Amino acid sequence: MTYQDSPDSINFQSRAVASVAVLAGATCLSMSAILVKLAGVDAATTAMLRCAIAVVVLIPLALGERGRRGPLSRRGISSALAAGVALGIDYAAWTASIYHVGAGISTVVVNVQVVVLPLLAFAVDRERIRLRFLLALPLMLLGISLVAGIWDAATLRQEAAMSGTLLGLLAGLGYGAYLFLTRRATRQEPGRTVQPLAWATTSAAVTATLIAPFTGGLHLKAITPLAWTYLIMLAVLGQIVAWLLIHHGSIRLEPVTTAALLLIQPVLALGLSAMILAEHPTKLQLAGASIVIAAVAVSNGLFDKRRRTTGRSSRPATTLKNRKC
């Protein structure tokens, strides 16, 4: 005897799997800043190598997907290349910010994407922004500002805090644009996730290389074997695995939900930075991390009684109508 799932139940399960995928991707991304600090390679070189190493792994995967699903269209390639430019700017600015304000804090500041992604989706695709997100947004921004140490002058040197925060904000703009462009392109060509990522990562590597002369240049000769190990881990975990998971999940979720779920990334980064790099957050930063978690919960309707009731009622009922014997 088997039971058919109702459409509502199937949709709920699909969203749940998509949310888990995005959260898993965010967890991988939360390790990125720590791997950057452990590698100890300059910002420009790290940004370029992160993408270049990933391209080497992505090419055979993309060719395999091309054989199964067919090639990416010219429009899809163009969208991926544009997304890669945004990603290259993100990496160049964000990696530099890590050396100004630390791994945990830089990861928090870059999450201005929580505003950029939904606003781009609204402005370009006219996607609806939910009221609960608008209500939670000030809470999110307050939490981010607390974690960044903006309200605590003793946390960082003023000059380092200002430059690191500005670099983080620039990276966040690129981050949000990248998420928007890749999400849009993947929805237009379902079933193709590796090929867009391969094109975008190649474009990001080229962009980071072009930016490098303005930020100190590339330095490949002084990289130690241990640093290469960390850079390879950064490319595989923080570029390939993370983005494949996020791309898979984000096309099944609203942009607001994706942006909010990705805010778990800076909270995890703070904890991991404290354990691995001994970058211990202040009480204000811990308060900010708690506020971010609460804002994520509010924006995703976790405290919405109607949503919980709907979720329970969407389970398949044991009736003759949906029963097969």
Salt bridges, closest charged atoms under 4 A:
ASP125 OD1 - ARG184 NE 2.86
GLU127 OE2 - ARG183 NH1 3.10
GLU127 OE2 - ARG187 NH1 3.60
GLU254 OE2 - ARG130 NH2 2.90
GLU279 OE2 - LYS37 NZ 2.83
ASP304 OD1 - ARG306 NE 3.73
